[in-house]
Amino acid sequence: MGERYNLSDGTEIVHRMMGVNGDKVWIELSKNGTVQYSHILHEGEYFIYEDADI
């Protein structure tokens, strides 16, 4: 995979890989090219991004 979504001011979320059964996904959150957060989300879990500058 590797789909990228720009969020704001150099921040992006990257969809790295999906589980074989579609029940989990590996995501990374980066700022100016540096990974800030990397996690495998399982079906039913949420990821919430909050911009502290707003």
HTML snippet that shows the backbone in 3Dmol.js (N, CA, C, O; Angstrom):
<script src="https://3Dmol.org/build/3Dmol-min.js"></script>
<div id="view" style="width:600px;height:400px;position:relative"></div>
<script>
const pdb = `
ATOM      1  N   MET A   1       0.848  -1.172   0.000  1.00  0.00           N
ATOM      2  CA  MET A   1       0.000   0.000   0.000  1.00  0.00           C
ATOM      3  C   MET A   1       0.894   1.237   0.000  1.00  0.00           C
ATOM      4  O   MET A   1       1.806   1.341  -0.821  1.00  0.00           O
ATOM      5  N   GLY A   2       0.646   2.154   0.894  1.00  0.00           N
ATOM      6  CA  GLY A   2       1.424   3.366   0.948  1.00  0.00           C
ATOM      7  C   GLY A   2       0.634   4.598   0.532  1.00  0.00           C
ATOM      8  O   GLY A   2       1.221   5.584   0.086  1.00  0.00           O
ATOM      9  N   GLU A   3      -0.676   4.560   0.668  1.00  0.00           N
ATOM     10  CA  GLU A   3      -1.496   5.720   0.340  1.00  0.00           C
ATOM     11  C   GLU A   3      -1.221   6.828   1.350  1.00  0.00           C
ATOM     12  O   GLU A   3      -1.181   6.579   2.555  1.00  0.00           O
ATOM     13  N   ARG A   4      -1.030   8.049   0.859  1.00  0.00           N
ATOM     14  CA  ARG A   4      -0.706   9.194   1.714  1.00  0.00           C
ATOM     15  C   ARG A   4      -1.829  10.225   1.664  1.00  0.00           C
ATOM     16  O   ARG A   4      -2.401  10.498   0.609  1.00  0.00           O
ATOM     17  N   TYR A   5      -2.129  10.790   2.833  1.00  0.00           N
ATOM     18  CA  TYR A   5      -3.148  11.827   2.943  1.00  0.00           C
ATOM     19  C   TYR A   5      -2.548  13.003   3.694  1.00  0.00           C
ATOM     20  O   TYR A   5      -2.184  12.869   4.862  1.00  0.00           O
ATOM     21  N   ASN A   6      -2.441  14.153   3.040  1.00  0.00           N
ATOM     22  CA  ASN A   6      -1.937  15.362   3.688  1.00  0.00           C
ATOM     23  C   ASN A   6      -3.023  15.958   4.567  1.00  0.00           C
ATOM     24  O   ASN A   6      -4.150  16.170   4.120  1.00  0.00           O
ATOM     25  N   LEU A   7      -2.677  16.230   5.828  1.00  0.00           N
ATOM     26  CA  LEU A   7      -3.642  16.773   6.777  1.00  0.00           C
ATOM     27  C   LEU A   7      -3.483  18.283   6.927  1.00  0.00           C
ATOM     28  O   LEU A   7      -4.453  19.018   6.740  1.00  0.00           O
ATOM     29  N   SER A   8      -2.295  18.761   7.257  1.00  0.00           N
ATOM     30  CA  SER A   8      -2.034  20.202   7.373  1.00  0.00           C
ATOM     31  C   SER A   8      -0.555  20.437   7.628  1.00  0.00           C
ATOM     32  O   SER A   8       0.141  19.541   8.105  1.00  0.00           O
ATOM     33  N   ASP A   9      -0.087  21.583   7.329  1.00  0.00           N
ATOM     34  CA  ASP A   9       1.278  22.084   7.575  1.00  0.00           C
ATOM     35  C   ASP A   9       2.365  21.016   7.729  1.00  0.00           C
ATOM     36  O   ASP A   9       3.064  20.984   8.742  1.00  0.00           O
ATOM     37  N   GLY A  10       2.507  20.151   6.734  1.00  0.00           N
ATOM     38  CA  GLY A  10       3.554  19.143   6.761  1.00  0.00           C
ATOM     39  C   GLY A  10       3.185  17.852   7.457  1.00  0.00           C
ATOM     40  O   GLY A  10       4.016  16.951   7.569  1.00  0.00           O
ATOM     41  N   THR A  11       1.951  17.748   7.929  1.00  0.00           N
ATOM     42  CA  THR A  11       1.496  16.535   8.607  1.00  0.00           C
ATOM     43  C   THR A  11       0.779  15.647   7.603  1.00  0.00           C
ATOM     44  O   THR A  11      -0.041  16.120   6.816  1.00  0.00           O
ATOM     45  N   GLU A  12       1.095  14.350   7.635  1.00  0.00           N
ATOM     46  CA  GLU A  12       0.395  13.413   6.757  1.00  0.00           C
ATOM     47  C   GLU A  12       0.203  12.079   7.455  1.00  0.00           C
ATOM     48  O   GLU A  12       0.966  11.708   8.346  1.00  0.00           O
ATOM     49  N   ILE A  13      -0.832  11.366   7.032  1.00  0.00           N
ATOM     50  CA  ILE A  13      -1.098  10.023   7.532  1.00  0.00           C
ATOM     51  C   ILE A  13      -0.867   9.074   6.356  1.00  0.00           C
ATOM     52  O   ILE A  13      -1.306   9.335   5.236  1.00  0.00           O
ATOM     53  N   VAL A  14      -0.170   7.972   6.631  1.00  0.00           N
ATOM     54  CA  VAL A  14       0.161   7.001   5.589  1.00  0.00           C
ATOM     55  C   VAL A  14      -0.443   5.652   5.956  1.00  0.00           C
ATOM     56  O   VAL A  14      -0.242   5.137   7.055  1.00  0.00           O
ATOM     57  N   HIS A  15      -1.176   5.105   5.019  1.00  0.00           N
ATOM     58  CA  HIS A  15      -1.760   3.768   5.151  1.00  0.00           C
ATOM     59  C   HIS A  15      -0.723   2.804   4.594  1.00  0.00           C
ATOM     60  O   HIS A  15      -0.568   2.703   3.377  1.00  0.00           O
ATOM     61  N   ARG A  16      -0.004   2.087   5.472  1.00  0.00           N
ATOM     62  CA  ARG A  16       1.104   1.224   5.067  1.00  0.00           C
ATOM     63  C   ARG A  16       0.664  -0.144   4.565  1.00  0.00           C
ATOM     64  O   ARG A  16       1.098  -0.577   3.497  1.00  0.00           O
ATOM     65  N   MET A  17      -0.181  -0.820   5.310  1.00  0.00           N
ATOM     66  CA  MET A  17      -0.530  -2.196   4.960  1.00  0.00           C
ATOM     67  C   MET A  17      -1.859  -2.577   5.597  1.00  0.00           C
ATOM     68  O   MET A  17      -2.215  -2.077   6.664  1.00  0.00           O
ATOM     69  N   MET A  18      -2.588  -3.469   4.929  1.00  0.00           N
ATOM     70  CA  MET A  18      -3.846  -3.964   5.474  1.00  0.00           C
ATOM     71  C   MET A  18      -3.702  -5.456   5.734  1.00  0.00           C
ATOM     72  O   MET A  18      -3.026  -6.157   4.981  1.00  0.00           O
ATOM     73  N   GLY A  19      -4.335  -5.943   6.796  1.00  0.00           N
ATOM     74  CA  GLY A  19      -4.304  -7.365   7.114  1.00  0.00           C
ATOM     75  C   GLY A  19      -4.946  -8.197   6.013  1.00  0.00           C
ATOM     76  O   GLY A  19      -5.798  -7.703   5.275  1.00  0.00           O
ATOM     77  N   VAL A  20      -4.547  -9.433   5.903  1.00  0.00           N
ATOM     78  CA  VAL A  20      -5.048 -10.336   4.866  1.00  0.00           C
ATOM     79  C   VAL A  20      -6.566 -10.425   4.876  1.00  0.00           C
ATOM     80  O   VAL A  20      -7.191 -10.475   3.817  1.00  0.00           O
ATOM     81  N   ASN A  21      -7.161 -10.445   6.056  1.00  0.00           N
ATOM     82  CA  ASN A  21      -8.619 -10.547   6.177  1.00  0.00           C
ATOM     83  C   ASN A  21      -9.313  -9.190   6.205  1.00  0.00           C
ATOM     84  O   ASN A  21     -10.533  -9.122   6.353  1.00  0.00           O
ATOM     85  N   GLY A  22      -8.547  -8.110   6.064  1.00  0.00           N
ATOM     86  CA  GLY A  22      -9.130  -6.777   6.109  1.00  0.00           C
ATOM     87  C   GLY A  22      -9.533  -6.337   7.498  1.00  0.00           C
ATOM     88  O   GLY A  22     -10.299  -5.385   7.642  1.00  0.00           O
ATOM     89  N   ASP A  23      -9.030  -7.014   8.540  1.00  0.00           N
ATOM     90  CA  ASP A  23      -9.447  -6.712   9.902  1.00  0.00           C
ATOM     91  C   ASP A  23      -8.469  -5.822  10.670  1.00  0.00           C
ATOM     92  O   ASP A  23      -8.709  -5.498  11.833  1.00  0.00           O
ATOM     93  N   LYS A  24      -7.367  -5.426  10.026  1.00  0.00           N
ATOM     94  CA  LYS A  24      -6.418  -4.515  10.670  1.00  0.00           C
ATOM     95  C   LYS A  24      -5.663  -3.726   9.609  1.00  0.00           C
ATOM     96  O   LYS A  24      -5.558  -4.136   8.453  1.00  0.00           O
ATOM     97  N   VAL A  25      -5.144  -2.586  10.038  1.00  0.00           N
ATOM     98  CA  VAL A  25      -4.415  -1.713   9.123  1.00  0.00           C
ATOM     99  C   VAL A  25      -3.252  -1.064   9.880  1.00  0.00           C
ATOM    100  O   VAL A  25      -3.381  -0.712  11.053  1.00  0.00           O
ATOM    101  N   TRP A  26      -2.131  -0.912   9.201  1.00  0.00           N
ATOM    102  CA  TRP A  26      -0.950  -0.270   9.780  1.00  0.00           C
ATOM    103  C   TRP A  26      -0.922   1.165   9.275  1.00  0.00           C
ATOM    104  O   TRP A  26      -0.912   1.401   8.067  1.00  0.00           O
ATOM    105  N   ILE A  27      -0.909   2.128  10.199  1.00  0.00           N
ATOM    106  CA  ILE A  27      -0.871   3.534   9.824  1.00  0.00           C
ATOM    107  C   ILE A  27       0.335   4.222  10.459  1.00  0.00           C
ATOM    108  O   ILE A  27       0.840   3.798  11.498  1.00  0.00           O
ATOM    109  N   GLU A  28       0.774   5.277   9.815  1.00  0.00           N
ATOM    110  CA  GLU A  28       1.831   6.124  10.363  1.00  0.00           C
ATOM    111  C   GLU A  28       1.402   7.579  10.228  1.00  0.00           C
ATOM    112  O   GLU A  28       0.802   7.971   9.227  1.00  0.00           O
ATOM    113  N   LEU A  29       1.713   8.367  11.238  1.00  0.00           N
ATOM    114  CA  LEU A  29       1.482   9.808  11.211  1.00  0.00           C
ATOM    115  C   LEU A  29       2.857  10.453  11.210  1.00  0.00           C
ATOM    116  O   LEU A  29       3.682  10.166  12.078  1.00  0.00           O
ATOM    117  N   SER A  30       3.108  11.324  10.241  1.00  0.00           N
ATOM    118  CA  SER A  30       4.411  11.975  10.172  1.00  0.00           C
ATOM    119  C   SER A  30       4.262  13.480  10.062  1.00  0.00           C
ATOM    120  O   SER A  30       3.240  13.988   9.601  1.00  0.00           O
ATOM    121  N   LYS A  31       5.293  14.179  10.491  1.00  0.00           N
ATOM    122  CA  LYS A  31       5.333  15.641  10.435  1.00  0.00           C
ATOM    123  C   LYS A  31       6.655  16.009   9.771  1.00  0.00           C
ATOM    124  O   LYS A  31       7.726  15.675  10.277  1.00  0.00           O
ATOM    125  N   ASN A  32       6.573  16.699   8.638  1.00  0.00           N
ATOM    126  CA  ASN A  32       7.754  17.105   7.870  1.00  0.00           C
ATOM    127  C   ASN A  32       8.679  15.926   7.577  1.00  0.00           C
ATOM    128  O   ASN A  32       9.902  16.059   7.634  1.00  0.00           O
ATOM    129  N   GLY A  33       8.081  14.762   7.261  1.00  0.00           N
ATOM    130  CA  GLY A  33       8.842  13.588   6.865  1.00  0.00           C
ATOM    131  C   GLY A  33       9.348  12.717   8.003  1.00  0.00           C
ATOM    132  O   GLY A  33       9.946  11.672   7.745  1.00  0.00           O
ATOM    133  N   THR A  34       9.128  13.111   9.255  1.00  0.00           N
ATOM    134  CA  THR A  34       9.571  12.331  10.402  1.00  0.00           C
ATOM    135  C   THR A  34       8.374  11.639  11.041  1.00  0.00           C
ATOM    136  O   THR A  34       7.396  12.293  11.404  1.00  0.00           O
ATOM    137  N   VAL A  35       8.449  10.312  11.179  1.00  0.00           N
ATOM    138  CA  VAL A  35       7.342   9.543  11.760  1.00  0.00           C
ATOM    139  C   VAL A  35       7.180   9.918  13.236  1.00  0.00           C
ATOM    140  O   VAL A  35       8.127   9.831  14.018  1.00  0.00           O
ATOM    141  N   GLN A  36       5.970  10.336  13.601  1.00  0.00           N
ATOM    142  CA  GLN A  36       5.632  10.722  14.966  1.00  0.00           C
ATOM    143  C   GLN A  36       4.857   9.620  15.692  1.00  0.00           C
ATOM    144  O   GLN A  36       4.896   9.524  16.919  1.00  0.00           O
ATOM    145  N   TYR A  37       4.147   8.786  14.911  1.00  0.00           N
ATOM    146  CA  TYR A  37       3.274   7.760  15.485  1.00  0.00           C
ATOM    147  C   TYR A  37       3.124   6.643  14.463  1.00  0.00           C
ATOM    148  O   TYR A  37       2.905   6.908  13.281  1.00  0.00           O
ATOM    149  N   SER A  38       3.240   5.413  14.901  1.00  0.00           N
ATOM    150  CA  SER A  38       3.050   4.253  14.043  1.00  0.00           C
ATOM    151  C   SER A  38       2.265   3.221  14.851  1.00  0.00           C
ATOM    152  O   SER A  38       2.622   2.912  15.988  1.00  0.00           O
ATOM    153  N   HIS A  39       1.184   2.687  14.254  1.00  0.00           N
ATOM    154  CA  HIS A  39       0.323   1.791  15.025  1.00  0.00           C
ATOM    155  C   HIS A  39      -0.474   0.875  14.093  1.00  0.00           C
ATOM    156  O   HIS A  39      -0.814   1.250  12.971  1.00  0.00           O
ATOM    157  N   ILE A  40      -0.759  -0.320  14.579  1.00  0.00           N
ATOM    158  CA  ILE A  40      -1.652  -1.230  13.868  1.00  0.00           C
ATOM    159  C   ILE A  40      -3.021  -1.128  14.528  1.00  0.00           C
ATOM    160  O   ILE A  40      -3.184  -1.442  15.707  1.00  0.00           O
ATOM    161  N   LEU A  41      -3.998  -0.686  13.750  1.00  0.00           N
ATOM    162  CA  LEU A  41      -5.376  -0.571  14.230  1.00  0.00           C
ATOM    163  C   LEU A  41      -6.140  -1.827  13.852  1.00  0.00           C
ATOM    164  O   LEU A  41      -6.054  -2.293  12.715  1.00  0.00           O
ATOM    165  N   HIS A  42      -6.883  -2.374  14.794  1.00  0.00           N
ATOM    166  CA  HIS A  42      -7.723  -3.538  14.541  1.00  0.00           C
ATOM    167  C   HIS A  42      -9.149  -3.078  14.255  1.00  0.00           C
ATOM    168  O   HIS A  42      -9.546  -1.980  14.645  1.00  0.00           O
ATOM    169  N   GLU A  43      -9.895  -3.907  13.588  1.00  0.00           N
ATOM    170  CA  GLU A  43     -11.273  -3.575  13.238  1.00  0.00           C
ATOM    171  C   GLU A  43     -12.025  -3.100  14.476  1.00  0.00           C
ATOM    172  O   GLU A  43     -11.988  -3.752  15.519  1.00  0.00           O
ATOM    173  N   GLY A  44     -12.701  -1.968  14.359  1.00  0.00           N
ATOM    174  CA  GLY A  44     -13.474  -1.405  15.459  1.00  0.00           C
ATOM    175  C   GLY A  44     -12.720  -0.360  16.273  1.00  0.00           C
ATOM    176  O   GLY A  44     -13.331   0.348  17.072  1.00  0.00           O
ATOM    177  N   GLU A  45     -11.395  -0.246  16.087  1.00  0.00           N
ATOM    178  CA  GLU A  45     -10.611   0.768  16.792  1.00  0.00           C
ATOM    179  C   GLU A  45     -10.644   2.074  16.004  1.00  0.00           C
ATOM    180  O   GLU A  45     -10.909   2.079  14.802  1.00  0.00           O
ATOM    181  N   TYR A  46     -10.370   3.181  16.696  1.00  0.00           N
ATOM    182  CA  TYR A  46     -10.380   4.503  16.083  1.00  0.00           C
ATOM    183  C   TYR A  46      -9.020   5.160  16.210  1.00  0.00           C
ATOM    184  O   TYR A  46      -8.266   4.893  17.145  1.00  0.00           O
ATOM    185  N   PHE A  47      -8.722   6.020  15.259  1.00  0.00           N
ATOM    186  CA  PHE A  47      -7.552   6.889  15.326  1.00  0.00           C
ATOM    187  C   PHE A  47      -8.084   8.312  15.234  1.00  0.00           C
ATOM    188  O   PHE A  47      -8.781   8.652  14.277  1.00  0.00           O
ATOM    189  N   ILE A  48      -7.763   9.147  16.218  1.00  0.00           N
ATOM    190  CA  ILE A  48      -8.230  10.534  16.224  1.00  0.00           C
ATOM    191  C   ILE A  48      -7.025  11.453  16.164  1.00  0.00           C
ATOM    192  O   ILE A  48      -6.136  11.381  17.012  1.00  0.00           O
ATOM    193  N   TYR A  49      -6.999  12.319  15.157  1.00  0.00           N
ATOM    194  CA  TYR A  49      -5.926  13.291  15.004  1.00  0.00           C
ATOM    195  C   TYR A  49      -6.450  14.647  15.451  1.00  0.00           C
ATOM    196  O   TYR A  49      -7.470  15.123  14.953  1.00  0.00           O
ATOM    197  N   GLU A  50      -5.744  15.267  16.393  1.00  0.00           N
ATOM    198  CA  GLU A  50      -6.114  16.599  16.857  1.00  0.00           C
ATOM    199  C   GLU A  50      -4.942  17.529  16.642  1.00  0.00           C
ATOM    200  O   GLU A  50      -3.838  17.250  17.108  1.00  0.00           O
ATOM    201  N   ASP A  51      -5.161  18.626  15.948  1.00  0.00           N
ATOM    202  CA  ASP A  51      -4.127  19.622  15.687  1.00  0.00           C
ATOM    203  C   ASP A  51      -4.073  20.592  16.861  1.00  0.00           C
ATOM    204  O   ASP A  51      -5.020  21.347  17.083  1.00  0.00           O
ATOM    205  N   ALA A  52      -2.993  20.580  17.602  1.00  0.00           N
ATOM    206  CA  ALA A  52      -2.866  21.418  18.792  1.00  0.00           C
ATOM    207  C   ALA A  52      -2.793  22.909  18.460  1.00  0.00           C
ATOM    208  O   ALA A  52      -2.975  23.751  19.339  1.00  0.00           O
ATOM    209  N   ASP A  53      -2.523  23.238  17.181  1.00  0.00           N
ATOM    210  CA  ASP A  53      -2.402  24.636  16.782  1.00  0.00           C
ATOM    211  C   ASP A  53      -3.740  25.302  16.504  1.00  0.00           C
ATOM    212  O   ASP A  53      -3.790  26.513  16.285  1.00  0.00           O
ATOM    213  N   ILE A  54      -4.816  24.542  16.510  1.00  0.00           N
ATOM    214  CA  ILE A  54      -6.143  25.125  16.203  1.00  0.00           C
ATOM    215  C   ILE A  54      -6.771  25.666  17.466  1.00  0.00           C
ATOM    216  O   ILE A  54      -7.881  26.195  17.425  1.00  0.00           O
TER     217      ILE A  54
END
`;
const viewer = $3Dmol.createViewer("view");
viewer.addModel(pdb, "pdb");
viewer.setStyle({}, {cartoon: {color: "spectrum"}});
viewer.zoomTo();
viewer.render();
</script>
